[in-house]
Protein backbone atom coordinates (compact mmCIF):
# COMPACT_ATOMS: atom_id res chain seq x y z
CA UNK A 1 0.00 0.00 0.00
CA UNK A 2 1.21 3.48 -0.85
CA UNK A 3 1.46 6.15 1.80
CA UNK A 4 1.66 9.89 1.10
CA UNK A 5 5.31 9.78 2.23
CA UNK A 6 6.18 7.66 -0.83
CA UNK A 7 5.70 10.82 -2.92
CA UNK A 8 8.13 13.03 -0.98
CA UNK A 9 11.33 13.27 -3.10
CA UNK A 10 14.82 13.16 -1.62
CA UNK A 11 17.00 15.13 -4.04
CA UNK A 12 17.05 15.94 -7.74
CA UNK A 13 19.81 14.96 -10.17
CA UNK A 14 19.27 17.89 -12.58
CA UNK A 15 18.95 21.66 -12.38
CA UNK A 16 16.86 23.78 -14.71
CA UNK A 17 16.83 27.58 -14.93
CA UNK A 18 13.69 28.31 -16.91
CA UNK A 19 11.24 26.92 -19.44
CA UNK A 20 7.58 26.09 -19.90
CA UNK A 21 5.16 23.18 -20.22
CA UNK A 22 1.58 23.00 -21.44
CA UNK A 23 -1.15 20.44 -20.74
CA UNK A 24 -4.76 19.97 -21.74
CA UNK A 25 -6.84 18.20 -19.08
CA UNK A 26 -10.57 17.35 -19.19
CA UNK A 27 -13.23 17.55 -16.53
CA UNK A 28 -15.00 14.36 -15.39
CA UNK A 29 -18.47 13.32 -14.29
CA UNK A 30 -18.90 11.01 -11.31
CA UNK A 31 -21.27 8.04 -11.60
CA UNK A 32 -20.86 7.01 -7.96
CA UNK A 33 -20.58 10.33 -6.14
CA UNK A 34 -17.98 11.39 -3.60
CA UNK A 35 -19.62 13.57 -0.95
CA UNK A 36 -17.94 14.16 2.38
CA UNK A 37 -14.24 14.15 3.13
CA UNK A 38 -11.70 13.66 5.88
CA UNK A 39 -8.54 15.69 6.50
CA UNK A 40 -6.14 16.30 3.58
CA UNK A 41 -8.79 15.81 0.91
CA UNK A 42 -9.26 12.11 1.72
CA UNK A 43 -12.70 10.96 0.48
CA UNK A 44 -15.25 9.62 2.96
CA UNK A 45 -16.36 7.14 0.28
CA UNK A 46 -15.01 5.87 -3.06
CA UNK A 47 -16.26 7.17 -6.41
CA UNK A 48 -16.01 6.30 -10.09
CA UNK A 49 -16.27 8.71 -13.00
CA UNK A 50 -16.33 8.97 -16.77
CA UNK A 51 -13.48 11.15 -18.00
CA UNK A 52 -14.81 13.75 -20.45
CA UNK A 53 -13.20 14.70 -23.75
CA UNK A 54 -14.27 18.19 -24.88
CA UNK A 55 -14.80 20.14 -21.63
CA UNK A 56 -11.22 20.79 -20.66
CA UNK A 57 -8.71 23.25 -19.25
CA UNK A 58 -5.56 24.16 -21.17
CA UNK A 59 -2.81 25.47 -18.91
CA UNK A 60 0.66 26.73 -19.79
CA UNK A 61 3.17 26.94 -16.95
CA UNK A 62 6.26 29.13 -17.46
CA UNK A 63 8.98 29.15 -14.80
CA UNK A 64 12.14 31.15 -14.03
CA UNK A 65 14.67 30.48 -11.27
CA UNK A 66 14.67 33.32 -8.72
CA UNK A 67 17.08 34.58 -6.03
CA UNK A 68 14.71 34.99 -3.07
CA UNK A 69 13.31 31.59 -2.07
CA UNK A 70 11.33 32.82 0.94
CA UNK A 71 7.87 32.86 -0.65
CA UNK A 72 5.78 31.36 -3.40
CA UNK A 73 5.84 33.64 -6.41
CA UNK A 74 3.39 33.38 -9.30
CA UNK A 75 1.24 35.33 -11.74
CA UNK A 76 -2.10 33.93 -12.80
CA UNK A 77 -3.71 34.66 -16.16
CA UNK A 78 -7.16 33.41 -17.13
CA UNK A 79 -7.79 33.62 -20.89
CA UNK A 80 -4.79 35.95 -21.15
CA UNK A 81 -5.89 38.44 -18.48
CA UNK A 82 -4.72 38.69 -14.83
CA UNK A 83 -7.14 36.90 -12.51
CA UNK A 84 -6.48 38.06 -8.95
CA UNK A 85 -9.47 36.34 -7.33
CA UNK A 86 -8.11 32.86 -8.27
CA UNK A 87 -4.76 33.55 -6.60
CA UNK A 88 -5.65 32.63 -2.98
CA UNK A 89 -6.74 29.17 -4.15
CA UNK A 90 -3.39 28.64 -5.92
CA UNK A 91 -1.49 29.97 -2.89
CA UNK A 92 -3.31 27.45 -0.67
CA UNK A 93 -2.63 24.68 -3.19
CA UNK A 94 1.11 25.46 -3.23
CA UNK A 95 1.16 25.42 0.59
CA UNK A 96 -0.48 21.99 0.60
CA UNK A 97 1.83 20.42 -1.99
CA UNK A 98 5.17 22.03 -1.04
CA UNK A 99 6.19 18.94 0.96
CA UNK A 100 5.87 16.89 -2.28
CA UNK A 101 7.48 19.50 -4.58
CA UNK A 102 10.25 21.16 -2.53
CA UNK A 103 11.39 23.27 -5.52
CA UNK A 104 8.22 25.42 -5.58
CA UNK A 105 9.74 28.46 -3.83
CA UNK A 106 12.80 28.41 -6.10
CA UNK A 107 10.89 29.61 -9.18
CA UNK A 108 8.62 32.40 -10.27
CA UNK A 109 5.71 30.83 -12.16
CA UNK A 110 3.36 32.26 -14.75
CA UNK A 111 0.20 30.18 -14.93
CA UNK A 112 -1.76 30.92 -18.10
CA UNK A 113 -5.02 29.00 -18.22
CA UNK A 114 -8.20 28.82 -20.30
CA UNK A 115 -11.26 26.57 -20.54
CA UNK A 116 -12.88 25.19 -23.68
CA UNK A 117 -16.28 25.57 -21.99
CA UNK A 118 -17.98 28.81 -20.94
CA UNK A 119 -16.96 30.19 -17.55
CA UNK A 120 -19.54 29.57 -14.78
CA UNK A 121 -21.23 27.02 -17.01
CA UNK A 122 -21.51 24.76 -14.02
CA UNK A 123 -18.92 22.33 -15.39
CA UNK A 124 -16.44 21.39 -12.66
CA UNK A 125 -13.61 23.66 -13.82
CA UNK A 126 -11.75 23.18 -10.52
CA UNK A 127 -11.29 19.49 -11.46
CA UNK A 128 -9.78 20.16 -14.89
CA UNK A 129 -7.96 23.31 -13.72
CA UNK A 130 -6.20 21.80 -10.71
CA UNK A 131 -5.35 18.63 -12.64
CA UNK A 132 -3.84 20.71 -15.48
CA UNK A 133 -1.66 22.65 -13.02
CA UNK A 134 -0.59 19.39 -11.35
CA UNK A 135 0.43 17.87 -14.72
CA UNK A 136 2.61 20.90 -15.50
CA UNK A 137 4.29 20.84 -12.09
CA UNK A 138 5.00 17.12 -12.51
CA UNK A 139 6.56 17.84 -15.92
CA UNK A 140 8.95 20.20 -14.15
CA UNK A 141 9.71 17.59 -11.49
CA UNK A 142 10.37 15.00 -14.19
CA UNK A 143 12.84 17.42 -15.82
CA UNK A 144 14.62 17.64 -12.44
CA UNK A 145 14.45 13.85 -11.99
CA UNK A 146 14.46 12.23 -15.47
CA UNK A 147 14.55 8.63 -14.16
CA UNK A 148 11.00 8.97 -12.76
CA UNK A 149 8.74 6.13 -13.97
CA UNK A 150 5.56 6.83 -15.91
CA UNK A 151 3.39 5.15 -13.26
CA UNK A 152 4.91 7.30 -10.52
CA UNK A 153 4.47 10.42 -12.67
CA UNK A 154 0.72 9.87 -13.14
CA UNK A 155 0.03 8.67 -9.60
CA UNK A 156 1.79 11.66 -8.10
CA UNK A 157 0.07 14.05 -10.54
CA UNK A 158 -3.27 12.63 -9.40
CA UNK A 159 -2.24 12.94 -5.73
CA UNK A 160 -1.26 16.59 -6.21
CA UNK A 161 -4.46 17.34 -8.17
CA UNK A 162 -6.51 15.86 -5.31
CA UNK A 163 -4.94 18.32 -2.89
CA UNK A 164 -6.18 21.17 -5.11
CA UNK A 165 -9.69 19.79 -5.70
CA UNK A 166 -10.77 16.29 -4.70
CA UNK A 167 -12.41 15.30 -7.97
CA UNK A 168 -9.41 16.62 -9.95
CA UNK A 169 -7.56 13.38 -9.19
CA UNK A 170 -10.03 11.58 -11.50
CA UNK A 171 -9.12 13.76 -14.54
CA UNK A 172 -5.50 12.69 -14.94
CA UNK A 173 -5.52 9.33 -16.75
CA UNK A 174 -8.03 6.77 -17.98
CA UNK A 175 -11.56 6.69 -19.42
CA UNK A 176 -13.15 5.44 -16.20
CA UNK A 177 -11.39 6.36 -12.98
CA UNK A 178 -11.86 5.06 -9.44
CA UNK A 179 -10.84 7.21 -6.49
CA UNK A 180 -11.03 5.88 -2.95
CA UNK A 181 -10.23 2.60 -1.30
CA UNK A 182 -12.54 -0.18 -2.51
CA UNK A 183 -11.78 -3.75 -1.44
CA UNK A 184 -12.85 -5.34 -4.74
CA UNK A 185 -10.94 -2.94 -6.99
CA UNK A 186 -7.24 -3.72 -7.07
CA UNK A 187 -4.88 -0.78 -6.76
CA UNK A 188 -7.64 1.61 -5.61
CA UNK A 189 -6.46 4.28 -3.20
CA UNK A 190 -7.68 7.25 -1.18
CA UNK A 191 -4.53 9.10 -2.28
CA UNK A 192 -5.02 9.16 -6.07
CA UNK A 193 -7.33 8.06 -8.87
CA UNK A 194 -6.68 4.80 -10.76
CA UNK A 195 -7.93 3.61 -14.13
CA UNK A 196 -10.81 1.17 -13.72
CA UNK A 197 -8.83 -2.09 -13.94
CA UNK A 198 -11.41 -4.60 -15.21
CA UNK A 199 -13.22 -5.50 -18.43
CA UNK A 200 -15.60 -2.90 -19.88
CA UNK A 201 -18.43 -3.92 -22.25
CA UNK A 202 -18.80 -2.42 -25.74
CA UNK A 203 -21.97 -0.64 -24.53
CA UNK A 204 -19.82 1.75 -22.48
CA UNK A 205 -17.23 2.49 -25.16
CA UNK A 206 -17.45 6.08 -26.44
CA UNK A 207 -20.35 6.81 -24.07
CA UNK A 208 -21.95 10.21 -24.66
CA UNK A 209 -22.58 13.03 -22.17
CA UNK A 210 -24.60 16.05 -23.23
CA UNK A 211 -24.55 18.72 -20.53
CA UNK A 212 -27.68 20.85 -20.27
CA UNK A 213 -26.88 24.28 -18.84
CA UNK A 214 -29.89 24.97 -16.64
CA UNK A 215 -28.32 27.62 -14.43
CA UNK A 216 -25.01 29.33 -15.12
CA UNK A 217 -24.94 31.41 -11.94
CA UNK A 218 -22.62 30.88 -8.98
CA UNK A 219 -23.74 28.07 -6.67
CA UNK A 220 -25.23 29.42 -3.44
CA UNK A 221 -23.32 26.77 -1.46
CA UNK A 222 -19.75 25.84 -2.38
CA UNK A 223 -18.78 22.17 -2.67
CA UNK A 224 -16.30 22.63 0.20
CA UNK A 225 -19.10 23.75 2.53
CA UNK A 226 -21.34 20.94 1.25
CA UNK A 227 -18.68 18.31 1.98
CA UNK A 228 -18.21 19.70 5.50
CA UNK A 229 -21.93 19.38 6.23
CA UNK A 230 -21.53 15.59 5.98
CA UNK A 231 -19.59 15.53 9.29
CA UNK A 232 -22.68 15.53 11.53
CA UNK A 233 -25.13 14.35 8.90
CA UNK A 234 -27.77 11.93 10.28
CA UNK A 235 -27.58 9.70 7.16
CA UNK A 236 -23.84 9.95 6.42
CA UNK A 237 -22.74 6.46 7.48
CA UNK A 238 -25.50 4.76 5.49
CA UNK A 239 -24.65 6.91 2.47
CA UNK A 240 -20.95 5.98 2.61
CA UNK A 241 -21.88 2.29 2.77
CA UNK A 242 -24.28 2.71 -0.17
CA UNK A 243 -21.47 4.18 -2.31
CA UNK A 244 -19.32 1.08 -1.66
CA UNK A 245 -22.27 -1.19 -2.53
CA UNK A 246 -23.05 0.68 -5.76
CA UNK A 247 -19.41 0.65 -6.86
CA UNK A 248 -19.27 -3.11 -6.27
CA UNK A 249 -22.39 -3.58 -8.40
CA UNK A 250 -20.93 -1.48 -11.20
CA UNK A 251 -17.95 -3.85 -11.55
CA UNK A 252 -20.18 -6.57 -13.02
CA UNK A 253 -22.44 -4.06 -14.84
CA UNK A 254 -19.43 -2.60 -16.68
CA UNK A 255 -18.44 -6.13 -17.68
CA UNK A 256 -21.86 -7.46 -18.77
CA UNK A 257 -23.11 -4.19 -20.33
CA UNK A 258 -26.47 -4.19 -18.49
CA UNK A 259 -27.70 -0.66 -19.25
CA UNK A 260 -30.91 -1.02 -17.24
CA UNK A 261 -28.96 -1.73 -14.03
CA UNK A 262 -26.42 0.98 -14.92
CA UNK A 263 -29.22 3.54 -15.21
CA UNK A 264 -30.70 2.58 -11.83
CA UNK A 265 -27.41 3.10 -10.01
CA UNK A 266 -26.41 6.30 -11.84
CA UNK A 267 -29.75 8.06 -11.36
CA UNK A 268 -30.08 6.88 -7.77
CA UNK A 269 -26.57 8.20 -7.02
CA UNK A 270 -27.43 11.61 -8.50
CA UNK A 271 -30.62 11.91 -6.48
CA UNK A 272 -28.93 10.64 -3.32
CA UNK A 273 -26.28 13.36 -3.65
CA UNK A 274 -28.99 16.02 -3.69
CA UNK A 275 -30.94 14.24 -0.93
CA UNK A 276 -27.87 14.57 1.31
CA UNK A 277 -27.85 18.33 0.66
CA UNK A 278 -31.57 18.63 1.41
CA UNK A 279 -31.20 16.72 4.69
CA UNK A 280 -28.05 18.36 6.05
CA UNK A 281 -28.16 21.15 8.66
CA UNK A 282 -28.26 23.81 7.32
CA UNK A 283 -30.17 22.27 4.38
CA UNK A 284 -30.20 23.61 0.84
CA UNK A 285 -31.43 22.81 -2.67
CA UNK A 286 -29.21 23.23 -5.72
CA UNK A 287 -31.68 21.86 -8.26
CA UNK A 288 -33.86 24.36 -10.11
CA UNK A 289 -37.43 23.85 -11.37
CA UNK A 290 -36.03 23.19 -14.87
CA UNK A 291 -33.73 20.47 -13.49
CA UNK A 292 -36.86 18.58 -12.39
CA UNK A 293 -38.62 19.26 -15.69
CA UNK A 294 -35.67 17.74 -17.57
CA UNK A 295 -35.54 14.66 -15.30
CA UNK A 296 -39.26 14.00 -15.75
CA UNK A 297 -39.02 14.49 -19.53
CA UNK A 298 -36.11 12.02 -19.73
CA UNK A 299 -38.09 9.45 -17.72
CA UNK A 300 -41.13 9.85 -19.97
CA UNK A 301 -39.04 9.56 -23.15
CA UNK A 302 -37.19 6.48 -21.87
CA UNK A 303 -40.46 4.84 -20.89
CA UNK A 304 -42.04 5.47 -24.30
CA UNK A 305 -39.03 4.60 -26.51
CA UNK A 306 -37.05 2.08 -24.38
CA UNK A 307 -33.89 3.97 -25.42
CA UNK A 308 -31.40 3.69 -22.49
CA UNK A 309 -30.86 7.39 -21.84
CA UNK A 310 -30.37 8.59 -18.27
CA UNK A 311 -29.27 11.61 -16.28
CA UNK A 312 -26.76 12.42 -13.60
CA UNK A 313 -26.16 15.61 -11.63
CA UNK A 314 -23.21 17.25 -9.97
CA UNK A 315 -23.58 19.52 -6.96
CA UNK A 316 -25.55 22.03 -9.05
CA UNK A 317 -28.59 22.51 -11.25
CA UNK A 318 -27.18 21.35 -14.59
CA UNK A 319 -28.09 17.95 -16.01
CA UNK A 320 -25.69 15.50 -17.64
CA UNK A 321 -27.59 13.38 -20.16
CA UNK A 322 -25.78 10.03 -20.53
CA UNK A 323 -26.41 7.58 -23.39
CA UNK A 324 -24.66 4.98 -25.57
CA UNK A 325 -22.99 6.15 -28.75
CA UNK A 326 -25.31 4.04 -30.95
CA UNK A 327 -28.30 6.16 -29.82
CA UNK A 328 -26.56 9.49 -30.38
CA UNK A 329 -28.69 10.78 -33.28
CA UNK A 330 -32.02 9.97 -31.64
CA UNK A 331 -30.98 11.48 -28.30
CA UNK A 332 -29.62 14.69 -29.81
CA UNK A 333 -32.90 15.09 -31.69
CA UNK A 334 -34.81 14.49 -28.43
CA UNK A 335 -32.66 17.12 -26.67
CA UNK A 336 -33.35 19.66 -29.44
CA UNK A 337 -37.07 18.88 -29.52
CA UNK A 338 -37.85 18.56 -25.84
CA UNK A 339 -35.06 19.62 -23.50
CA UNK A 340 -33.37 22.68 -24.95
CA UNK A 341 -36.20 24.97 -23.79
CA UNK A 342 -35.28 24.18 -20.19
CA UNK A 343 -31.66 25.34 -20.71
CA UNK A 344 -30.51 28.88 -19.94
CA UNK A 345 -30.35 30.67 -23.32
CA UNK A 346 -30.85 27.26 -24.96
CA UNK A 347 -27.26 26.30 -24.15
CA UNK A 348 -25.92 22.76 -23.94
CA UNK A 349 -22.53 21.11 -24.49
CA UNK A 350 -21.91 17.82 -26.29
CA UNK A 351 -19.23 15.64 -24.79
CA UNK A 352 -18.16 12.00 -24.63
CA UNK A 353 -15.70 9.75 -22.83
CA UNK A 354 -12.05 10.79 -23.23
CA UNK A 355 -8.71 9.50 -22.00
CA UNK A 356 -7.41 12.17 -19.63
CA UNK A 357 -4.52 14.58 -19.71
CA UNK A 358 -2.59 15.31 -22.92
CA UNK A 359 0.69 17.22 -23.06
CA UNK A 360 0.81 19.92 -25.74
CA UNK A 361 4.29 19.97 -27.25
C-alpha positions in Angstrom: 0.0 0.0 0.0 1.2 3.5 -0.8 1.5 6.2 1.8 1.7 9.9 1.1 5.3 9.8 2.2 6.2 7.7 -0.8 5.7 10.8 -2.9 8.1 13.0 -1.0 11.3 13.3 -3.1 14.8 13.2 -1.6 17.0 15.1 -4.0 17.1 15.9 -7.7 19.8 15.0 -10.2 19.3 17.9 -12.6 19.0 21.7 -12.4 16.9 23.8 -14.7 16.8 27.6 -14.9 13.7 28.3 -16.9 11.2 26.9 -19.4 7.6 26.1 -19.9 5.2 23.2 -20.2 1.6 23.0 -21.4 -1.1 20.4 -20.7 -4.8 20.0 -21.7 -6.8 18.2 -19.1 -10.6 17.4 -19.2 -13.2 17.6 -16.5 -15.0 14.4 -15.4 -18.5 13.3 -14.3 -18.9 11.0 -11.3 -21.3 8.0 -11.6 -20.9 7.0 -8.0 -20.6 10.3 -6.1 -18.0 11.4 -3.6 -19.6 13.6 -1.0 -17.9 14.2 2.4 -14.2 14.2 3.1 -11.7 13.7 5.9 -8.5 15.7 6.5 -6.1 16.3 3.6 -8.8 15.8 0.9 -9.3 12.1 1.7 -12.7 11.0 0.5 -15.3 9.6 3.0 -16.4 7.1 0.3 -15.0 5.9 -3.1 -16.3 7.2 -6.4 -16.0 6.3 -10.1 -16.3 8.7 -13.0 -16.3 9.0 -16.8 -13.5 11.2 -18.0 -14.8 13.8 -20.4 -13.2 14.7 -23.8 -14.3 18.2 -24.9 -14.8 20.1 -21.6 -11.2 20.8 -20.7 -8.7 23.2 -19.3 -5.6 24.2 -21.2 -2.8 25.5 -18.9 0.7 26.7 -19.8 3.2 26.9 -16.9 6.3 29.1 -17.5 9.0 29.2 -14.8 12.1 31.2 -14.0 14.7 30.5 -11.3 14.7 33.3 -8.7 17.1 34.6 -6.0 14.7 35.0 -3.1 13.3 31.6 -2.1 11.3 32.8 0.9 7.9 32.9 -0.6 5.8 31.4 -3.4 5.8 33.6 -6.4 3.4 33.4 -9.3 1.2 35.3 -11.7 -2.1 33.9 -12.8 -3.7 34.7 -16.2 -7.2 33.4 -17.1 -7.8 33.6 -20.9 -4.8 35.9 -21.2 -5.9 38.4 -18.5 -4.7 38.7 -14.8 -7.1 36.9 -12.5 -6.5 38.1 -9.0 -9.5 36.3 -7.3 -8.1 32.9 -8.3 -4.8 33.6 -6.6 -5.7 32.6 -3.0 -6.7 29.2 -4.2 -3.4 28.6 -5.9 -1.5 30.0 -2.9 -3.3 27.5 -0.7 -2.6 24.7 -3.2 1.1 25.5 -3.2 1.2 25.4 0.6 -0.5 22.0 0.6 1.8 20.4 -2.0 5.2 22.0 -1.0 6.2 18.9 1.0 5.9 16.9 -2.3 7.5 19.5 -4.6 10.3 21.2 -2.5 11.4 23.3 -5.5 8.2 25.4 -5.6 9.7 28.5 -3.8 12.8 28.4 -6.1 10.9 29.6 -9.2 8.6 32.4 -10.3 5.7 30.8 -12.2 3.4 32.3 -14.7 0.2 30.2 -14.9 -1.8 30.9 -18.1 -5.0 29.0 -18.2 -8.2 28.8 -20.3 -11.3 26.6 -20.5 -12.9 25.2 -23.7 -16.3 25.6 -22.0 -18.0 28.8 -20.9 -17.0 30.2 -17.5 -19.5 29.6 -14.8 -21.2 27.0 -17.0 -21.5 24.8 -14.0 -18.9 22.3 -15.4 -16.4 21.4 -12.7 -13.6 23.7 -13.8 -11.8 23.2 -10.5 -11.3 19.5 -11.5 -9.8 20.2 -14.9 -8.0 23.3 -13.7 -6.2 21.8 -10.7 -5.3 18.6 -12.6 -3.8 20.7 -15.5 -1.7 22.6 -13.0 -0.6 19.4 -11.4 0.4 17.9 -14.7 2.6 20.9 -15.5 4.3 20.8 -12.1 5.0 17.1 -12.5 6.6 17.8 -15.9 9.0 20.2 -14.2 9.7 17.6 -11.5 10.4 15.0 -14.2 12.8 17.4 -15.8 14.6 17.6 -12.4 14.4 13.9 -12.0 14.5 12.2 -15.5 14.6 8.6 -14.2 11.0 9.0 -12.8 8.7 6.1 -14.0 5.6 6.8 -15.9 3.4 5.1 -13.3 4.9 7.3 -10.5 4.5 10.4 -12.7 0.7 9.9 -13.1 0.0 8.7 -9.6 1.8 11.7 -8.1 0.1 14.0 -10.5 -3.3 12.6 -9.4 -2.2 12.9 -5.7 -1.3 16.6 -6.2 -4.5 17.3 -8.2 -6.5 15.9 -5.3 -4.9 18.3 -2.9 -6.2 21.2 -5.1 -9.7 19.8 -5.7 -10.8 16.3 -4.7 -12.4 15.3 -8.0 -9.4 16.6 -10.0 -7.6 13.4 -9.2 -10.0 11.6 -11.5 -9.1 13.8 -14.5 -5.5 12.7 -14.9 -5.5 9.3 -16.8 -8.0 6.8 -18.0 -11.6 6.7 -19.4 -13.1 5.4 -16.2 -11.4 6.4 -13.0 -11.9 5.1 -9.4 -10.8 7.2 -6.5 -11.0 5.9 -2.9 -10.2 2.6 -1.3 -12.5 -0.2 -2.5 -11.8 -3.8 -1.4 -12.9 -5.3 -4.7 -10.9 -2.9 -7.0 -7.2 -3.7 -7.1 -4.9 -0.8 -6.8 -7.6 1.6 -5.6 -6.5 4.3 -3.2 -7.7 7.2 -1.2 -4.5 9.1 -2.3 -5.0 9.2 -6.1 -7.3 8.1 -8.9 -6.7 4.8 -10.8 -7.9 3.6 -14.1 -10.8 1.2 -13.7 -8.8 -2.1 -13.9 -11.4 -4.6 -15.2 -13.2 -5.5 -18.4 -15.6 -2.9 -19.9 -18.4 -3.9 -22.2 -18.8 -2.4 -25.7 -22.0 -0.6 -24.5 -19.8 1.7 -22.5 -17.2 2.5 -25.2 -17.4 6.1 -26.4 -20.4 6.8 -24.1 -22.0 10.2 -24.7 -22.6 13.0 -22.2 -24.6 16.1 -23.2 -24.5 18.7 -20.5 -27.7 20.8 -20.3 -26.9 24.3 -18.8 -29.9 25.0 -16.6 -28.3 27.6 -14.4 -25.0 29.3 -15.1 -24.9 31.4 -11.9 -22.6 30.9 -9.0 -23.7 28.1 -6.7 -25.2 29.4 -3.4 -23.3 26.8 -1.5 -19.7 25.8 -2.4 -18.8 22.2 -2.7 -16.3 22.6 0.2 -19.1 23.8 2.5 -21.3 20.9 1.2 -18.7 18.3 2.0 -18.2 19.7 5.5 -21.9 19.4 6.2 -21.5 15.6 6.0 -19.6 15.5 9.3 -22.7 15.5 11.5 -25.1 14.3 8.9 -27.8 11.9 10.3 -27.6 9.7 7.2 -23.8 10.0 6.4 -22.7 6.5 7.5 -25.5 4.8 5.5 -24.7 6.9 2.5 -21.0 6.0 2.6 -21.9 2.3 2.8 -24.3 2.7 -0.2 -21.5 4.2 -2.3 -19.3 1.1 -1.7 -22.3 -1.2 -2.5 -23.1 0.7 -5.8 -19.4 0.7 -6.9 -19.3 -3.1 -6.3 -22.4 -3.6 -8.4 -20.9 -1.5 -11.2 -18.0 -3.8 -11.6 -20.2 -6.6 -13.0 -22.4 -4.1 -14.8 -19.4 -2.6 -16.7 -18.4 -6.1 -17.7 -21.9 -7.5 -18.8 -23.1 -4.2 -20.3 -26.5 -4.2 -18.5 -27.7 -0.7 -19.2 -30.9 -1.0 -17.2 -29.0 -1.7 -14.0 -26.4 1.0 -14.9 -29.2 3.5 -15.2 -30.7 2.6 -11.8 -27.4 3.1 -10.0 -26.4 6.3 -11.8 -29.8 8.1 -11.4 -30.1 6.9 -7.8 -26.6 8.2 -7.0 -27.4 11.6 -8.5 -30.6 11.9 -6.5 -28.9 10.6 -3.3 -26.3 13.4 -3.7 -29.0 16.0 -3.7 -30.9 14.2 -0.9 -27.9 14.6 1.3 -27.9 18.3 0.7 -31.6 18.6 1.4 -31.2 16.7 4.7 -28.0 18.4 6.0 -28.2 21.1 8.7 -28.3 23.8 7.3 -30.2 22.3 4.4 -30.2 23.6 0.8 -31.4 22.8 -2.7 -29.2 23.2 -5.7 -31.7 21.9 -8.3 -33.9 24.4 -10.1 -37.4 23.9 -11.4 -36.0 23.2 -14.9 -33.7 20.5 -13.5 -36.9 18.6 -12.4 -38.6 19.3 -15.7 -35.7 17.7 -17.6 -35.5 14.7 -15.3 -39.3 14.0 -15.7 -39.0 14.5 -19.5 -36.1 12.0 -19.7 -38.1 9.4 -17.7 -41.1 9.8 -20.0 -39.0 9.6 -23.2 -37.2 6.5 -21.9 -40.5 4.8 -20.9 -42.0 5.5 -24.3 -39.0 4.6 -26.5 -37.1 2.1 -24.4 -33.9 4.0 -25.4 -31.4 3.7 -22.5 -30.9 7.4 -21.8 -30.4 8.6 -18.3 -29.3 11.6 -16.3 -26.8 12.4 -13.6 -26.2 15.6 -11.6 -23.2 17.2 -10.0 -23.6 19.5 -7.0 -25.5 22.0 -9.0 -28.6 22.5 -11.3 -27.2 21.4 -14.6 -28.1 18.0 -16.0 -25.7 15.5 -17.6 -27.6 13.4 -20.2 -25.8 10.0 -20.5 -26.4 7.6 -23.4 -24.7 5.0 -25.6 -23.0 6.1 -28.8 -25.3 4.0 -30.9 -28.3 6.2 -29.8 -26.6 9.5 -30.4 -28.7 10.8 -33.3 -32.0 10.0 -31.6 -31.0 11.5 -28.3 -29.6 14.7 -29.8 -32.9 15.1 -31.7 -34.8 14.5 -28.4 -32.7 17.1 -26.7 -33.3 19.7 -29.4 -37.1 18.9 -29.5 -37.9 18.6 -25.8 -35.1 19.6 -23.5 -33.4 22.7 -25.0 -36.2 25.0 -23.8 -35.3 24.2 -20.2 -31.7 25.3 -20.7 -30.5 28.9 -19.9 -30.4 30.7 -23.3 -30.9 27.3 -25.0 -27.3 26.3 -24.2 -25.9 22.8 -23.9 -22.5 21.1 -24.5 -21.9 17.8 -26.3 -19.2 15.6 -24.8 -18.2 12.0 -24.6 -15.7 9.8 -22.8 -12.1 10.8 -23.2 -8.7 9.5 -22.0 -7.4 12.2 -19.6 -4.5 14.6 -19.7 -2.6 15.3 -22.9 0.7 17.2 -23.1 0.8 19.9 -25.7 4.3 20.0 -27.2 
